Amino acid sequence: MSLATLATAATSAPLTTQRATKIVFAGTPEFAAQALASLHAAGFEIVLVLTQPDRPAGRGLQLQASSVKQFALAHGIEVLQPLSLRQDSVDPVRAEQARAAHDRLLALDYDVMVVAAYGLILPRATLNIKPCINIHGSLLPRWRGAAPIHRAIEAGDLETGVTIMQMEEGLDTGPMLAIERVAIAPTDTTASLHDTLAALGARMIVDTLRRMASGPLEATPQPAAGVTYAAKIGKQEARLDFTLSAPELERKIRAFNPFPGAQAHVNGVTIKVWGAKALAGDSDAGPGRVLAANAADAAHFIDVACGRGVLRLTELQKPGARRLPASEFVKGFPLAQCCFE
């Protein structure tokens, strides 16, 4: 097989090679692991995996390997976990690990690097070794950055998708090789939309590499208009501000499910809110006031006044407890006459 030169001048790496069969894969979470599994199943040879170092997880804070590392180890693929790929890091440990990773990449026989939610910046020195292709969970140039799925839901976008792009030094600025759209359902959470886009990206990267192997593949520069940035989600964003409108709060709750989980505070207790629905109409009560929370009605919901509109809470969770539908939650946590802070 031959891999044709990508038709673009806006790149940072050599774009001519003779094969598209040997891949270095860089990624960390489940979104990336699905793409790695798809490439492996399609017959591409994964010669090396780059993934982030193991992190503490769970209540015991035991070190846990990333989803990508778990797949790689299960299939006998070499794994490197440098803290950084920047050889000029002021941290000597990070710089040494970056140099070691760079030397390994130079020594390897591979054709292309595929990157998906890796979490580390690829410097020019890495991009210059071989072509680097990224799987990004948005319709670029909208939602460049770390949290495109969360931000698309939070903003009320009606659609999103996956873009396969050629990587360059800018943040998700490279020319596009493929793009596909999907609708965002009114009930979508980050969890459900993540699964949809992960499956889509896994299929698209296989299709893209196969097309690259069969002939020239045009790379289209991203439009200059419509650029937005998807900043990393901070835990401090989780707190619900009931002076906002009900539709804004509903989107926020869906966007922060499963992480970091939207939070509401009442009577000194932090409650996580996992489900909600914005209702039409306004209330004369102040923002955060619980309008109805009667546990006697099995079909009842918890309605809360907002800056505009009313938010119906449908699924909640007390600290150390499991998630419950609102009608069950109020049986053990009365909310009548309460006000969320």
Sequence and secondary structure as in RCSB ss.txt:
>XXXX:A:sequence
MSLATLATAATSAPLTTQRATKIVFAGTPEFAAQALASLHAAGFEIVLVLTQPDRPAGRGLQLQASSVKQFALAH
GIEVLQPLSLRQDSVDPVRAEQARAAHDRLLALDYDVMVVAAYGLILPRATLNIKPCINIHGSLLPRWRGAAPIH
RAIEAGDLETGVTIMQMEEGLDTGPMLAIERVAIAPTDTTASLHDTLAALGARMIVDTLRRMASGPLEATPQPAA
GVTYAAKIGKQEARLDFTLSAPELERKIRAFNPFPGAQAHVNGVTIKVWGAKALAGDSDAGPGRVLAANAADAAH
FIDVACGRGVLRLTELQKPGARRLPASEFVKGFPLAQCCFE
>XXXX:A:secstr
  B   B S  SS   BS S EEEEEE SHHHHHHHHHHHHTT EEEEEE    EEETTTTEEE  HHHHHHHHT
T  EE  S S TT SSHHHHHHHHHHHHHHHHS  SEEEEES  S   HHHHTTS EEEEESSSTTTTEES HHH
HHHHHT SEEEEEEEE  SSTT S EEEEEEEE  TT  HHHHHHHHHHHHHHHHHHHHHHHHHS  B B   SS
S  EE    GGGGB  TTSBHHHHHHHHHHTTTTT EEEEETTEEEEEEEEEEESS  SS TTBEEE  TTSTT 
 EEEE SBSEEEEEEEE TTS  EEHHHHHHHS  TT B  
